[in-house]
């Protein structure tokens, strides 16, 4: 049985499948690319697409839950995450930036890893807890609980988001890793671009767009040998070859779908005594 047969069997047997959106910084999730190939007649509704948002670490601001239940922070998205265009209704977001993961090769036993593959397990774990709390729910209902209780009360200091987009590539690196060579934008086998998404309709000039990119890169410490987005000469190269794109009136839903995972609210959603 290949992976596609396995997915088809899982769908047909009422299993909830959780997909990471992938790490190419594209507007659409990789989920959009292969679902039509798998299910030509009807796309099943017992699936979730997961994008990666920033998270608080080492007292950095990024995203913080407030006492009133809302979420506030400086920026919303991890730089590599694919977005939720065309599948917003079945998309949920979870932390995917520098997640502590087990690593047998590290003397401390753990390593920080970023990616939508780090975000998806949060959602899978949340789904398992919902199933434990409500064992009579089917897979679509479990997905609906997670989606309907996701937190979309978000207040951001900066009304824009930035992604590093991989346009093509032939190496074996993950998207989150290979984007480190952004300074080589005009050479090599991979093509890199910077997308800036503004949540309002005010058109920015080139200098404002570059300043916003620098602010984002500086906030999440992607600089120097890694991404070099605060380096003016690198941004000048990107602009010269047309690899900085600005988009306006972009809804926040394109980044988080129905909202950011809230497991506590999900497992209490049908508990009238909680």
C-alpha positions in Angstrom: 0.0 0.0 0.0 1.5 3.4 -1.0 0.9 6.6 0.9 -2.0 7.7 -1.3 -3.9 4.4 -0.8 -3.2 4.7 2.9 -4.7 8.3 2.9 -7.7 7.1 1.0 -8.3 4.3 3.4 -7.9 6.6 6.4 -10.5 9.0 5.0 -12.9 6.3 4.2 -12.6 4.9 7.7 -13.5 8.1 9.4 -9.9 9.1 10.5 -9.0 12.7 10.9 -5.9 13.6 8.9 -3.8 16.6 9.9 -1.5 18.1 7.2 1.3 20.6 7.7 1.0 23.4 5.1 4.6 23.0 4.2 7.5 25.5 4.3 8.0 27.2 1.0 6.4 30.6 1.9 3.8 30.2 -0.8 0.4 31.8 -0.6 -1.4 28.4 -0.9 -0.9 25.3 1.1 0.8 22.3 -0.5 -2.5 20.5 0.5 -4.1 22.3 -2.4 -1.7 20.7 -4.9 -2.3 17.0 -4.3 -5.9 16.7 -3.0 -7.5 17.1 -6.4 -5.2 14.3 -7.6 -6.4 12.0 -4.8 -10.0 12.8 -4.7 -11.3 13.8 -8.2 -15.0 13.7 -7.3 -15.2 15.2 -3.8 -12.6 16.5 -1.3 -13.2 14.9 2.1 -14.0 17.1 5.0 -12.2 15.1 7.7 -8.9 16.9 7.3 -7.1 19.9 8.7 -4.4 22.1 7.2 -1.9 23.6 9.7 0.0 26.8 9.2 2.8 28.0 11.5 2.7 31.1 13.7 5.3 32.6 15.9 5.3 31.9 19.6 6.8 33.3 22.8 10.3 32.1 23.7 12.9 33.3 26.1 10.6 36.3 27.0 10.4 37.5 23.4 7.1 39.2 22.7 5.8 37.7 19.5 2.4 36.2 20.4 1.1 36.3 24.0 -2.3 35.2 25.4 -3.9 38.0 27.4 -6.1 37.6 30.5 -9.2 38.4 28.4 -8.4 35.4 26.1 -7.2 37.5 23.2 -3.8 37.2 21.6 -1.4 40.1 21.0 2.0 40.4 19.6 4.3 42.1 17.1 4.0 39.7 14.1 1.9 36.7 13.4 3.6 34.2 11.1 6.7 32.2 10.9 8.7 33.3 7.8 8.6 30.0 6.0 5.0 28.9 6.4 2.8 28.3 3.5 -0.5 30.1 3.8 -4.2 29.1 3.7 -5.4 30.6 0.4 -8.4 28.5 -0.9 -8.5 26.3 2.1 -9.2 28.8 4.9 -12.3 26.9 6.1 -10.3 23.8 7.1 -7.1 25.6 8.2 -5.9 26.2 11.8 -2.7 27.7 13.0 -0.3 26.5 15.7 3.2 27.5 17.0 6.0 26.4 14.6 8.9 28.6 15.4 11.9 27.2 17.4 10.0 24.3 18.9 12.0 22.2 21.4 12.2 18.7 19.9 14.0 15.5 21.1 17.3 14.8 19.4 19.5 11.9 20.3 22.6 13.5 18.7 22.4 16.5 21.0 24.1 16.3 24.4 21.1 18.0 26.1 18.6 15.6 24.3 16.7 18.5 22.7 17.1 20.8 19.7 15.1 23.8 18.5 13.4 23.2 15.1 11.1 25.4 13.1 8.5 24.4 10.5 4.9 23.6 9.9 5.8 20.0 10.7 6.4 21.4 14.3 3.0 23.0 14.3 1.0 20.1 13.0 1.7 17.9 16.1 0.1 20.5 18.4 -3.1 20.1 16.4 -2.9 16.3 16.3 -2.5 16.3 20.0 -5.4 18.6 20.5 -7.5 16.4 18.3 -6.6 13.4 20.5 -7.7 15.3 23.6 -11.0 16.3 22.0 -11.6 12.7 21.1 -10.8 11.6 24.6 -13.2 14.2 26.0 -15.9 13.4 23.5 -15.5 9.8 22.3 -18.8 9.8 20.4 -17.6 12.4 17.9 -16.7 11.4 14.4 -13.6 12.8 12.6 -15.3 15.7 11.0 -16.9 16.7 14.3 -13.5 16.6 16.0 -12.2 18.9 13.3 -15.2 21.2 13.6 -14.6 21.5 17.4 -11.0 22.5 16.8 -11.9 25.0 14.1 -14.8 26.6 15.9 -12.9 27.1 19.1 -9.7 28.4 17.5 -8.7 31.8 18.7 -9.2 34.6 16.1 -9.1 37.5 18.6 -5.7 38.7 17.6 -4.2 42.2 18.0 -0.9 42.9 16.2 1.4 45.8 16.7 2.4 45.7 13.0 -0.3 45.4 10.3 1.7 43.3 7.9 3.4 40.0 7.5 6.4 38.7 5.6 7.2 35.3 4.1 10.3 34.0 2.3 9.1 32.3 -0.8 10.9 29.4 -2.5 10.0 29.5 -6.2 11.9 26.4 -7.3 14.5 24.1 -5.9 16.3 20.8 -6.4 18.2 20.3 -3.1 17.3 18.0 -0.2 16.9 20.7 2.4 13.6 21.6 4.0 12.0 24.9 3.1 12.8 26.3 6.5 16.5 25.5 6.1 17.1 26.3 2.4 15.7 29.8 2.8 18.9 30.6 4.7 20.6 31.3 1.3 18.3 34.2 0.5 21.3 36.4 -0.1 22.1 34.3 -3.2 18.8 35.3 -4.8 20.3 36.0 -8.2 22.2 32.8 -8.5 22.0 29.0 -7.8 19.4 26.5 -8.4 16.8 27.9 -6.0 14.9 31.1 -6.6 14.0 33.2 -3.5 11.5 36.0 -3.1 10.2 38.1 -0.2 6.4 38.6 0.0 5.1 41.4 2.2 1.4 41.2 3.0 -0.4 44.3 4.3 -3.7 44.0 6.1 -4.8 47.4 5.0 -5.1 49.1 1.6 -2.5 51.9 2.0 0.1 51.5 -0.8 3.7 51.7 0.5 6.7 53.0 -1.4 9.8 50.9 -1.9 11.6 52.4 1.1 8.7 51.7 3.4 8.5 48.1 2.2 12.2 47.5 2.7 12.0 49.1 6.2 9.1 46.8 7.1 11.0 43.7 5.9 14.0 44.8 8.1 11.6 45.3 11.1 10.2 41.8 10.7 13.6 40.2 10.2 15.1 42.0 13.2 12.2 41.1 15.4 12.5 37.4 15.0 16.3 37.5 14.7 16.7 36.3 11.2 19.9 38.0 10.2 23.5 37.5 9.3 24.5 34.1 8.0 20.9 32.8 8.2 18.5 35.0 6.2 20.3 38.3 5.9 17.1 40.2 5.5 18.3 43.2 7.5 21.2 43.6 5.1 20.4 46.5 2.8 22.6 45.3 0.0 20.8 41.9 0.0 17.4 43.6 -0.1 18.7 45.8 -2.9 19.6 42.7 -4.9 16.2 41.2 -4.3 14.4 44.4 -5.4 16.6 44.7 -8.5 15.6 41.3 -9.8 11.9 41.8 -8.9 11.8 39.4 -6.0 10.2 41.7 -3.4 6.4 41.7 -3.8 3.8 43.7 -1.8 0.2 42.6 -1.5 -2.6 44.7 0.1 -6.0 44.1 1.8 -4.8 40.6 2.8 -7.1 39.2 5.5 -5.6 37.7 8.5 -7.5 34.5 7.7 -5.0 33.8 5.0 -2.4 33.1 7.7 -4.4 31.4 10.4 -7.5 30.1 8.7 -10.2 29.9 11.4 -7.7 30.9 14.2 -4.9 29.7 16.4 -5.4 26.4 18.2 -7.0 26.7 21.6 -7.0 23.2 23.1 -8.4 24.3 26.5 -11.4 25.8 24.9 -11.8 22.8 22.6 -12.0 20.2 25.3 -14.4 22.4 27.3 -16.6 23.4 24.4 -19.4 20.9 25.1 -18.8 20.6 28.9 -21.6 22.6 30.5 -20.2 22.0 34.1 -16.6 23.1 33.3 
